[in-house]
């Protein structure tokens, strides 16, 4: 159980379970189980960058192994040495790491363990790469591939190929780098297609694949092939979501193929929108492609020094490890903006003007992300701009980013976001084939009692009543808005609106604990509609509006932001309106009522949200009151 939680990056639960396993194994005198628990603890610490406790756990494993308790024999002992070597290498002690890995290599060869031999050789190659001995690294990697051949471990082979591609890129051997990286990506694509979306191995596989494709983009840019790099950038995004969305299509093989540049141009034309694809290459490169409705594609290189990054430091940190200095800086900045945006609840004051720190953060964001691509953006007021963010960029309120004259992006464009362009095509197909046009809608407001003692939201209730009147339906309010009733009705509704509390729990990556507040019903339901429950639902909604706090938040991965909004897209909705922070009651009610009036007047979703935001901004000028809500999916 602990290992499953660790694969989901839920480290608090993983460590708790490993600790309980460790205590039980010691109580029972079960040395193999003790070794397994210590390895799990060490792995959890290591993945979080906690090197000292990781090394302490692994050293205990080595002590147990050397005292005659060789669970699994020489191969297990070599695995323990490999773990110790990884910590030593991560701490910069490359000479000691080399000696440790060599000890492990001797043990696996004695045991005739070819897979273990391939692992040890690849680890030695990584140390050589960190030392700058790239030819030595290549030699070890090629020997690792040879050892892997009789074993046929595809995941291991893909990892070695990616490392070879990275070393070749460092040496400037770009043609070979591209070949190795494409081979690695193709292997992982085939493996991913064999795993279900519920398989925890898929999470790890796709995160590693994202790293491979990020390197491949870098190589293609260096080879002056930016359009091919754009295809790879989209191929790296939201693959599990895309696979699910096309799973019911008749021609699965065709629909699972990544988008070509030609298809992207057609998409921009058909949507009458400018497409903007951001890509963080992990060291000192932040890229943005812009695809115009006329089919023109422009690549912009963005200077990360706007984030206060030292180029030399960033390059050193990102080479041959998983660190991501640009992403870390963006995440810190996005969190500062978010933390300055709200107080404790949805009922915060609404009549405030922007503070200097908040306004400065939004201007910084504009300078970094919008200013460099301005020449490629449309000049027509209200033009549609569809943004494909990368990792941490998915947490940024693009519509609120403000130019040097104090004008936010939303005054110029109707902005929406999608996890990938391939996702957008799948969502558009889903919307076009949706059956039925009858008004079957569900509006939920201010459930009572709220779960976990959350405060009532009278403004949310008035919002739900007003929207239900506009949509000519009866809302579920107060005690009627039970979790059981909502679950009975929401699978068939064409439109879902939730005006309630939303909770995002950022506890060790446990995104499945994020939830929407509904009314409990005895012992049957706890009143918390969780992300996990939504993921496993099937709905037919044209759009889901989450008029609640933090519903656009989630865990940052190469797949995108994994949270409630994505859960509703996966469950069946073509579009989701969600919030990036805690939102005020009064201004939210105004924004939502205006949004629905604009939709009733015939506006598209993105245009209606823009109009609603502008109306709300005129009455409540602070961005916390109007900037949190974003449209995700089909616009």
C-alpha positions as CSV (number, residue, x, y, z in Angstrom):
1,X,0.0,0.0,0.0
2,X,2.8,2.4,0.9
3,X,4.5,1.8,-2.5
4,X,1.2,2.6,-4.3
5,X,0.9,5.8,-2.4
6,X,4.5,6.7,-3.2
7,X,3.9,6.2,-6.9
8,X,1.1,8.7,-6.6
9,X,3.5,11.1,-4.8
10,X,1.4,10.9,-1.6
11,X,4.5,10.8,0.6
12,X,2.9,11.4,4.0
13,X,0.7,8.2,3.6
14,X,3.6,6.3,2.1
15,X,5.9,7.1,5.0
16,X,3.2,6.3,7.6
17,X,2.6,2.9,6.1
18,X,6.3,2.1,5.7
19,X,6.9,3.1,9.3
20,X,4.1,0.9,10.5
21,X,5.4,-2.0,8.4
22,X,8.9,-1.4,9.9
23,X,7.6,-1.5,13.4
24,X,5.6,-4.7,12.8
25,X,8.6,-6.4,11.0
26,X,10.9,-5.7,14.0
27,X,8.3,-6.9,16.4
28,X,8.0,-10.2,14.5
29,X,11.7,-10.5,13.9
30,X,11.0,-10.6,10.1
31,X,14.3,-9.3,8.7
32,X,13.3,-9.4,5.0
33,X,10.2,-7.4,5.7
34,X,12.3,-4.9,7.8
35,X,14.7,-4.5,4.8
36,X,11.7,-3.9,2.5
37,X,10.2,-1.3,4.8
38,X,13.6,0.6,5.2
39,X,14.0,0.6,1.4
40,X,10.5,2.1,1.0
41,X,11.2,4.8,3.6
42,X,14.6,5.6,2.0
43,X,12.9,5.8,-1.5
44,X,10.2,8.2,-0.2
45,X,12.7,10.5,1.5
46,X,15.0,10.4,-1.6
47,X,12.2,11.4,-3.9
48,X,11.5,14.4,-1.8
49,X,15.1,15.5,-1.7
50,X,15.6,14.5,2.0
51,X,19.0,13.0,1.5
52,X,20.2,12.5,5.1
53,X,17.2,10.5,6.3
54,X,17.3,8.6,3.0
55,X,20.9,7.6,3.5
56,X,20.3,6.7,7.1
57,X,17.5,4.2,6.0
58,X,19.6,2.7,3.2
59,X,22.6,2.4,5.5
60,X,20.4,0.3,7.9
61,X,19.5,-1.9,4.9
62,X,23.2,-2.5,4.1
63,X,23.9,-3.3,7.8
64,X,21.2,-5.9,7.8
65,X,22.4,-7.3,4.5
66,X,26.0,-7.6,5.7
67,X,24.9,-9.3,8.9
68,X,23.7,-12.4,7.0
69,X,20.1,-11.4,6.5
70,X,20.5,-11.3,2.7
71,X,16.9,-11.2,1.6
72,X,17.1,-11.9,-2.2
73,X,20.8,-12.6,-2.1
74,X,23.5,-10.6,-3.9
75,X,21.0,-8.9,-6.2
76,X,19.2,-7.4,-3.2
77,X,22.4,-6.3,-1.7
78,X,23.4,-4.7,-5.0
79,X,20.0,-2.9,-5.0
80,X,20.7,-1.5,-1.5
81,X,24.2,-0.3,-2.7
82,X,22.5,1.3,-5.7
83,X,20.2,3.2,-3.4
84,X,23.1,4.4,-1.3
85,X,25.0,5.4,-4.5
86,X,22.1,7.4,-5.7
87,X,22.0,9.5,-2.5
88,X,25.8,10.0,-2.6
89,X,25.6,11.1,-6.2
90,X,22.7,13.5,-5.5
91,X,24.8,15.0,-2.7
92,X,27.7,15.6,-5.0
93,X,30.1,12.9,-3.6
94,X,30.7,11.4,-7.1
95,X,33.9,9.5,-6.2
96,X,32.2,7.6,-3.3
97,X,29.1,7.0,-5.5
98,X,31.3,5.4,-8.2
99,X,32.9,3.1,-5.6
100,X,29.5,2.1,-4.3
101,X,28.0,1.4,-7.7
102,X,31.1,-0.7,-8.6
103,X,30.6,-2.8,-5.5
104,X,27.0,-3.4,-6.6
105,X,28.1,-4.3,-10.1
106,X,30.4,-7.0,-8.8
107,X,27.6,-8.5,-6.7
108,X,25.0,-8.7,-9.6
109,X,27.6,-10.2,-11.9
110,X,28.4,-12.9,-9.3
111,X,24.6,-13.6,-9.1
112,X,24.2,-13.7,-12.9
113,X,21.6,-10.9,-12.7
114,X,21.6,-9.3,-16.1
115,X,18.9,-6.8,-15.3
116,X,20.7,-5.7,-12.1
117,X,23.9,-5.5,-14.2
118,X,22.2,-3.1,-16.6
119,X,21.0,-1.0,-13.7
120,X,24.5,-0.8,-12.2
121,X,26.1,0.1,-15.5
122,X,23.5,2.8,-16.2
123,X,24.1,4.2,-12.7
124,X,27.8,4.4,-13.4
125,X,27.1,6.1,-16.7
126,X,25.1,8.7,-14.9
127,X,28.0,9.4,-12.5
128,X,30.4,9.8,-15.4
129,X,28.0,12.2,-17.1
130,X,27.7,14.3,-13.9
131,X,31.6,14.4,-13.8
132,X,31.6,15.7,-17.4
133,X,33.2,12.5,-18.8
134,X,30.6,12.0,-21.6
135,X,32.5,9.5,-23.5
136,X,32.8,7.3,-20.4
137,X,29.1,7.8,-19.8
138,X,28.3,6.6,-23.4
139,X,30.4,3.5,-22.9
140,X,28.6,2.5,-19.7
141,X,25.2,3.2,-21.3
142,X,25.9,1.1,-24.3
143,X,27.1,-1.8,-22.1
144,X,23.9,-1.3,-20.0
145,X,21.8,-1.7,-23.2
146,X,23.7,-4.9,-24.1
147,X,23.1,-6.3,-20.6
148,X,19.4,-5.4,-20.9
149,X,18.9,-7.2,-24.3
150,X,18.4,-10.8,-23.0
151,X,16.2,-9.5,-20.2
152,X,13.9,-7.4,-22.5
153,X,13.0,-4.8,-19.8
154,X,11.4,-2.1,-22.0
155,X,11.1,0.5,-19.2
156,X,14.8,0.1,-18.3
157,X,15.8,0.2,-22.0
158,X,13.8,3.5,-22.5
159,X,15.5,5.1,-19.5
160,X,19.0,4.2,-20.8
161,X,18.1,5.5,-24.2
162,X,17.0,8.8,-22.7
163,X,20.2,9.1,-20.8
164,X,22.2,8.4,-24.0
165,X,20.2,11.1,-25.8
166,X,21.0,13.6,-23.1
167,X,24.7,12.9,-23.2
168,X,24.7,13.1,-27.0
169,X,22.9,16.5,-26.8
170,X,25.6,17.7,-24.4
171,X,28.3,16.7,-26.9
172,X,26.5,18.4,-29.8
173,X,25.8,15.1,-31.6
174,X,22.3,16.1,-32.2
175,X,21.3,13.6,-34.9
176,X,22.2,10.7,-32.6
177,X,20.5,12.5,-29.6
178,X,17.3,12.8,-31.6
179,X,17.4,9.1,-32.7
180,X,17.9,7.9,-29.1
181,X,15.2,10.1,-27.7
182,X,12.7,9.3,-30.3
183,X,13.3,5.5,-29.8
184,X,12.8,6.0,-26.0
185,X,9.6,7.9,-26.5
186,X,8.2,5.4,-28.9
187,X,8.8,2.6,-26.4
188,X,7.0,4.5,-23.7
189,X,4.1,5.3,-26.0
190,X,3.6,1.6,-26.7
191,X,3.9,0.7,-23.0
192,X,1.5,3.5,-22.0
193,X,-1.2,2.2,-24.4
194,X,-1.1,-1.2,-22.6
195,X,-1.8,0.3,-19.1
196,X,-5.2,1.4,-17.8
197,X,-5.6,5.0,-16.6
198,X,-6.0,3.6,-13.1
199,X,-2.6,1.9,-13.1
200,X,-0.2,3.7,-10.8
201,X,2.7,2.6,-13.0
202,X,1.3,4.9,-15.7
203,X,1.8,7.9,-13.5
204,X,5.6,7.2,-13.2
205,X,5.9,6.2,-16.9
206,X,4.2,9.4,-18.2
207,X,6.3,11.7,-15.9
208,X,9.5,10.1,-17.2
209,X,8.2,10.3,-20.8
210,X,7.5,14.0,-20.3
211,X,11.2,14.4,-19.4
212,X,12.3,12.5,-22.6
213,X,10.1,14.6,-24.8
214,X,11.3,17.8,-23.2
215,X,14.9,16.8,-24.1
216,X,13.7,16.0,-27.6
217,X,12.2,19.4,-28.0
218,X,15.5,20.9,-27.0
219,X,17.4,18.9,-29.6
220,X,14.9,19.8,-32.4
221,X,15.1,23.5,-31.6
222,X,18.9,23.2,-31.7
223,X,18.5,21.5,-35.2
224,X,16.3,24.5,-36.3
225,X,13.2,22.4,-36.6
226,X,10.8,24.4,-34.4
227,X,7.6,23.0,-35.9
228,X,8.6,19.4,-35.2
229,X,9.4,20.5,-31.7
230,X,5.9,22.0,-31.4
231,X,4.4,18.6,-32.3
232,X,6.5,16.9,-29.6
233,X,5.6,19.5,-27.1
234,X,1.9,18.7,-27.6
235,X,2.6,15.0,-27.7
236,X,4.1,15.3,-24.2
237,X,1.0,16.7,-22.6
238,X,-2.0,15.0,-21.0
239,X,-1.5,11.7,-22.7
240,X,-3.6,9.7,-20.2
241,X,-6.5,12.2,-20.6
242,X,-6.2,12.0,-24.4
243,X,-6.2,8.2,-24.3
244,X,-9.3,8.2,-22.2
245,X,-11.1,10.8,-24.4
246,X,-10.5,8.8,-27.6
247,X,-11.1,5.4,-26.0
248,X,-14.7,5.1,-27.2
249,X,-13.9,6.4,-30.7
250,X,-14.3,3.9,-33.6
251,X,-10.8,4.4,-34.9
252,X,-8.7,4.4,-31.8
253,X,-5.4,4.0,-33.5
254,X,-5.9,7.0,-35.7
255,X,-7.3,9.2,-32.9
256,X,-4.5,8.3,-30.6
257,X,-1.9,9.6,-33.1
258,X,-0.3,12.9,-32.0
259,X,-1.4,16.1,-33.8
260,X,0.6,17.3,-36.8
261,X,1.4,20.9,-37.5
262,X,-1.0,20.8,-40.4
263,X,-3.8,19.7,-38.0
264,X,-2.8,22.4,-35.5
265,X,-3.1,25.1,-38.3
266,X,-6.6,23.7,-39.2
267,X,-7.6,23.7,-35.5
268,X,-6.6,27.4,-35.1
269,X,-8.6,28.2,-38.3
270,X,-11.7,26.2,-37.3
271,X,-11.7,27.7,-33.7
272,X,-11.1,31.2,-35.1
273,X,-8.5,31.5,-32.3
274,X,-4.8,32.1,-31.7
275,X,-3.2,29.1,-30.1
276,X,-0.3,29.7,-27.6
277,X,1.8,26.7,-26.5
278,X,4.3,27.2,-23.7
279,X,7.1,24.8,-23.0
280,X,9.6,24.8,-20.1
281,X,12.7,22.9,-21.2
282,X,13.9,22.7,-17.6
283,X,17.2,24.6,-17.7
284,X,17.4,28.1,-19.1
285,X,14.9,27.7,-21.9
286,X,11.3,28.8,-21.8
287,X,9.6,28.7,-25.2
288,X,6.2,29.8,-26.6
289,X,4.8,28.9,-30.0
290,X,2.0,31.0,-31.4
291,X,-0.3,29.6,-34.1
292,X,-2.5,32.2,-35.8
293,X,-5.9,31.6,-37.3
294,X,-4.3,32.2,-40.7
295,X,-1.8,29.3,-40.1
296,X,1.3,31.3,-39.3
297,X,3.5,29.6,-36.6
298,X,6.0,31.7,-34.7
299,X,8.5,30.4,-32.0
300,X,9.4,32.9,-29.2
301,X,12.3,32.3,-26.8
302,X,11.6,33.8,-23.4
303,X,14.4,35.1,-21.2
304,X,14.0,33.4,-17.7
305,X,16.2,36.1,-16.1
306,X,12.8,37.9,-15.6
307,X,12.3,35.3,-12.8
308,X,15.6,36.3,-11.2
309,X,17.3,33.1,-12.3
310,X,21.1,33.0,-12.8
311,X,21.8,31.3,-16.2
312,X,24.9,29.5,-14.9
313,X,23.1,28.3,-11.7
314,X,20.1,27.2,-13.6
315,X,22.1,25.2,-16.1
316,X,24.2,23.5,-13.4
317,X,21.1,22.6,-11.4
318,X,19.2,21.1,-14.3
319,X,22.0,19.0,-15.9
320,X,21.6,15.3,-15.4
321,X,19.0,15.5,-12.7
322,X,15.3,16.1,-12.3
323,X,15.6,19.7,-10.9
324,X,13.6,22.4,-12.8
325,X,14.7,25.9,-11.7
326,X,12.4,27.7,-14.1
327,X,9.4,25.6,-12.9
328,X,10.3,26.2,-9.3
329,X,10.6,29.9,-9.8
330,X,7.3,30.1,-11.6
331,X,5.6,28.0,-8.9
332,X,6.9,30.4,-6.2
333,X,5.7,33.4,-8.1
334,X,2.3,31.8,-8.8
335,X,1.9,31.0,-5.2
336,X,2.8,34.6,-4.2
337,X,0.1,35.9,-6.5
338,X,-2.4,33.3,-5.2
339,X,-1.6,34.0,-1.5
340,X,-2.0,37.7,-2.1
341,X,-5.4,37.1,-3.7
342,X,-7.5,35.9,-0.8
343,X,-8.0,35.5,2.9
344,X,-9.6,32.6,4.8
345,X,-13.0,32.0,3.1
346,X,-15.2,32.8,0.2
347,X,-16.8,35.6,2.1
348,X,-13.8,38.0,2.0
349,X,-14.3,41.7,1.4
350,X,-14.9,42.6,-2.2
351,X,-14.4,46.3,-2.5
352,X,-10.6,46.4,-2.3
353,X,-8.2,47.8,-4.8
354,X,-5.0,45.8,-5.8
355,X,-2.2,45.9,-3.3
356,X,1.2,46.9,-4.6
357,X,2.6,43.4,-4.1
358,X,-0.3,41.8,-6.0
359,X,-0.2,44.3,-8.9
360,X,3.6,43.9,-9.1
361,X,3.2,40.1,-9.4
362,X,0.7,40.4,-12.3
363,X,3.0,42.9,-14.1
364,X,5.9,40.5,-13.7
365,X,3.8,37.7,-15.2
366,X,2.9,39.9,-18.2
367,X,6.5,40.8,-18.7
368,X,7.6,37.2,-18.7
369,X,4.8,35.4,-20.5
370,X,2.9,37.9,-22.7
371,X,5.3,40.8,-23.6
372,X,7.7,38.5,-25.5
373,X,4.9,37.1,-27.8
374,X,2.9,40.4,-28.3
375,X,4.0,40.8,-31.9
376,X,2.2,37.5,-32.7
377,X,-1.0,38.1,-30.8
378,X,-4.2,39.4,-32.4
379,X,-5.0,43.1,-32.3
380,X,-8.8,42.8,-32.6
381,X,-10.5,43.4,-29.2
382,X,-12.1,40.3,-27.8
383,X,-10.2,37.9,-30.1
384,X,-10.0,34.3,-28.8
385,X,-6.7,33.1,-27.4
386,X,-6.4,29.5,-26.4
387,X,-3.4,28.8,-24.1
388,X,-1.7,25.5,-23.6
389,X,0.3,25.9,-20.3
390,X,3.2,23.8,-19.2
391,X,3.3,22.3,-15.7
392,X,3.3,25.2,-13.1
393,X,2.0,27.7,-15.8
394,X,-1.4,26.0,-15.4
395,X,-1.8,27.8,-12.1
396,X,-1.4,31.3,-13.5
397,X,-4.3,33.7,-14.0
398,X,-3.4,34.7,-17.6
399,X,-6.4,37.0,-17.9
400,X,-5.2,39.1,-15.0
401,X,-1.7,39.6,-16.2
402,X,-1.2,43.3,-16.6
403,X,0.8,45.4,-19.0
404,X,2.8,48.5,-18.2
405,X,-0.3,50.7,-18.7
406,X,-2.3,48.7,-16.1
407,X,-4.4,47.0,-18.7
408,X,-5.1,43.2,-18.0
409,X,-5.0,40.6,-20.7
410,X,-8.8,40.0,-20.3
411,X,-9.5,43.5,-21.7
412,X,-7.9,42.5,-24.9
413,X,-8.6,38.8,-25.4
414,X,-11.2,36.1,-24.6
415,X,-8.8,33.6,-22.9
416,X,-9.3,29.9,-22.3
417,X,-6.9,27.0,-21.4
418,X,-6.5,23.4,-22.5
419,X,-4.2,20.7,-21.3
420,X,-3.0,20.0,-24.9
421,X,-4.2,20.7,-28.4
422,X,-4.9,17.0,-28.9
423,X,-7.1,17.2,-25.8
424,X,-9.0,20.1,-27.4
425,X,-9.7,18.2,-30.6
426,X,-11.0,15.3,-28.5
427,X,-13.2,17.6,-26.4
428,X,-14.6,19.3,-29.6
429,X,-15.4,15.9,-31.0
430,X,-17.1,14.9,-27.8
431,X,-19.2,18.1,-27.8
432,X,-20.2,17.7,-31.5
433,X,-21.5,14.2,-30.9
434,X,-23.3,14.9,-27.7
435,X,-26.8,13.5,-27.9
436,X,-29.9,15.6,-27.0
437,X,-30.7,19.3,-26.8
438,X,-33.3,19.3,-24.1
439,X,-32.7,21.5,-21.1
440,X,-31.6,19.0,-18.5
441,X,-29.5,21.0,-16.1
442,X,-28.4,20.8,-12.4
443,X,-27.8,23.9,-10.3
444,X,-26.6,23.4,-6.7
445,X,-26.3,26.2,-4.2
446,X,-25.3,26.5,-0.5
447,X,-25.8,22.9,0.7
448,X,-26.8,22.6,4.3
449,X,-25.5,21.6,6.6
450,X,-22.0,22.0,5.2
451,X,-19.5,19.1,5.8
452,X,-16.7,19.5,8.3
453,X,-18.3,22.6,9.9
454,X,-17.8,24.9,6.8
455,X,-19.7,28.2,7.0
456,X,-23.0,28.7,5.1
457,X,-22.8,30.7,1.8
458,X,-25.9,32.8,1.5
459,X,-24.4,34.6,-1.5
460,X,-23.9,31.3,-3.2
461,X,-27.6,30.4,-2.6
462,X,-28.7,33.7,-4.2
463,X,-26.4,33.0,-7.1
464,X,-27.9,29.6,-7.6
465,X,-31.4,30.9,-7.5
466,X,-30.7,33.6,-10.0
467,X,-28.9,31.2,-12.4
468,X,-31.7,28.6,-12.1
469,X,-34.2,31.3,-13.1
470,X,-32.1,32.2,-16.1
471,X,-31.8,28.6,-17.1
472,X,-35.5,27.9,-16.3
473,X,-34.7,25.0,-13.9
474,X,-35.3,24.3,-10.2
475,X,-32.1,24.5,-8.1
476,X,-31.0,22.1,-5.4
477,X,-30.6,24.3,-2.3
478,X,-29.8,23.8,1.4
479,X,-30.8,20.4,2.7
480,X,-32.0,19.3,-0.7
481,X,-28.4,19.5,-2.1
482,X,-27.3,16.2,-0.7
483,X,-24.4,14.3,-2.2
484,X,-26.6,11.3,-2.9
485,X,-29.2,13.5,-4.8
486,X,-26.5,15.2,-6.8
487,X,-24.9,11.9,-7.8
488,X,-28.3,10.6,-8.9
489,X,-28.8,13.5,-11.2
490,X,-25.5,14.8,-12.4
491,X,-24.7,11.9,-14.8
492,X,-27.4,12.9,-17.2
493,X,-27.3,16.7,-17.0
494,X,-26.2,18.8,-19.9
495,X,-25.1,21.6,-17.6
496,X,-23.8,21.5,-14.1
497,X,-23.4,24.5,-11.8
498,X,-22.0,24.2,-8.2
499,X,-22.1,27.3,-6.0
500,X,-20.6,26.0,-2.8
501,X,-17.3,25.5,-0.9
502,X,-14.4,23.9,-2.7
503,X,-11.4,22.5,-0.9
504,X,-7.9,21.8,-2.3
505,X,-5.7,19.7,0.0
506,X,-2.1,20.0,-0.9
507,X,-0.8,17.4,1.5
508,X,2.0,15.5,-0.1
509,X,0.4,15.4,-3.5
510,X,-2.8,13.8,-2.3
511,X,-4.9,15.5,-5.0
512,X,-7.6,12.8,-4.7
513,X,-8.7,14.4,-1.4
514,X,-9.8,17.7,-3.1
515,X,-13.6,18.0,-2.9
516,X,-16.8,20.0,-3.4
517,X,-19.0,20.5,-0.4
518,X,-22.5,19.0,-0.5
519,X,-25.0,18.2,2.2
520,X,-24.2,14.9,4.1
521,X,-27.0,12.3,4.4
522,X,-26.7,10.3,7.6
523,X,-24.1,7.5,7.3
524,X,-24.6,7.1,3.5
525,X,-22.6,10.1,2.3
526,X,-20.1,12.4,4.0
527,X,-21.1,15.5,1.8
528,X,-17.7,15.6,0.2
529,X,-17.8,15.0,-3.6
530,X,-14.1,14.1,-4.0
531,X,-11.9,14.3,-7.1
532,X,-11.6,10.5,-7.0
533,X,-15.4,10.1,-7.1
534,X,-15.6,12.5,-10.0
535,X,-12.8,10.7,-11.9
536,X,-14.8,7.4,-11.6
537,X,-18.1,9.0,-12.8
538,X,-19.6,9.3,-16.2
539,X,-21.3,12.5,-17.1
540,X,-22.7,14.1,-20.3
541,X,-22.2,17.7,-19.5
542,X,-21.6,20.3,-22.1
543,X,-20.1,22.4,-19.3
544,X,-19.4,22.2,-15.6
545,X,-19.2,25.5,-13.6
546,X,-17.3,25.1,-10.3
547,X,-18.3,28.4,-8.6
548,X,-16.2,27.5,-5.6
549,X,-12.8,28.1,-4.1
550,X,-9.6,26.4,-5.5
551,X,-11.3,24.2,-8.0
552,X,-8.6,24.9,-10.6
553,X,-5.8,23.9,-8.2
554,X,-4.1,20.5,-8.3
555,X,-0.9,18.6,-8.4
556,X,1.6,19.8,-10.9
557,X,2.8,17.1,-13.3
558,X,4.1,16.7,-16.8
559,X,0.5,15.6,-17.6
560,X,-0.7,19.1,-16.4
561,X,-2.6,20.1,-13.3
562,X,-4.3,17.1,-11.8
563,X,-7.3,18.4,-9.8
564,X,-11.1,18.7,-9.8
565,X,-11.3,20.5,-13.1
566,X,-9.4,17.8,-14.9
567,X,-11.5,15.2,-13.2
568,X,-14.7,16.7,-14.7
569,X,-13.1,16.8,-18.1
570,X,-12.2,13.1,-17.8
571,X,-15.6,12.2,-16.5
572,X,-17.3,13.6,-19.6
573,X,-17.6,17.4,-19.6
574,X,-16.4,19.3,-22.7
575,X,-15.6,22.4,-20.6
576,X,-15.0,23.4,-17.0
577,X,-15.0,26.9,-15.4
578,X,-12.9,26.7,-12.3
579,X,-11.1,29.0,-9.8
580,X,-7.4,29.3,-9.0
581,X,-7.9,30.6,-5.4
582,X,-10.5,31.4,-2.7
583,X,-13.1,33.6,-4.3
584,X,-15.3,36.3,-2.6
585,X,-19.1,35.7,-2.3
586,X,-20.6,38.9,-3.7
587,X,-18.3,39.5,-6.7
588,X,-18.6,35.8,-7.6
589,X,-22.4,36.0,-7.7
590,X,-22.2,39.0,-10.0
591,X,-19.7,37.3,-12.3
592,X,-21.7,34.2,-12.6
593,X,-25.0,35.8,-13.2
594,X,-23.4,38.0,-15.9
595,X,-21.8,35.0,-17.4
596,X,-25.1,33.1,-17.9
597,X,-26.8,36.2,-19.3
598,X,-24.1,36.5,-21.9
599,X,-24.5,32.8,-22.8
600,X,-28.2,33.3,-23.1
601,X,-27.6,36.2,-25.5
602,X,-25.7,33.9,-27.8
603,X,-22.1,34.5,-26.7
604,X,-19.5,31.7,-26.8
605,X,-18.2,30.4,-23.5
606,X,-14.8,32.2,-23.7
607,X,-16.5,35.5,-24.8
608,X,-19.2,35.2,-22.2
609,X,-16.6,34.7,-19.4
610,X,-14.6,37.7,-20.7
611,X,-17.7,39.9,-20.6
612,X,-18.6,38.7,-17.1
613,X,-15.1,39.4,-15.9
614,X,-15.1,42.9,-17.3
615,X,-18.4,43.7,-15.7
616,X,-17.3,42.4,-12.4
617,X,-13.9,44.2,-12.6
618,X,-15.8,47.5,-13.1
619,X,-17.6,47.1,-9.8
620,X,-15.0,45.2,-7.9
621,X,-11.5,46.3,-9.1
622,X,-9.2,44.0,-7.1
623,X,-8.2,41.0,-9.3
624,X,-9.0,38.7,-6.4
625,X,-12.7,39.4,-7.2
626,X,-12.6,38.6,-11.0
627,X,-9.3,37.0,-12.0
628,X,-9.6,33.5,-10.4
629,X,-12.0,32.0,-12.8
630,X,-10.7,30.3,-15.9
631,X,-12.3,28.4,-18.7
632,X,-10.7,25.0,-19.4
633,X,-11.5,22.8,-22.4
634,X,-13.7,23.6,-25.4
635,X,-14.5,27.3,-25.8
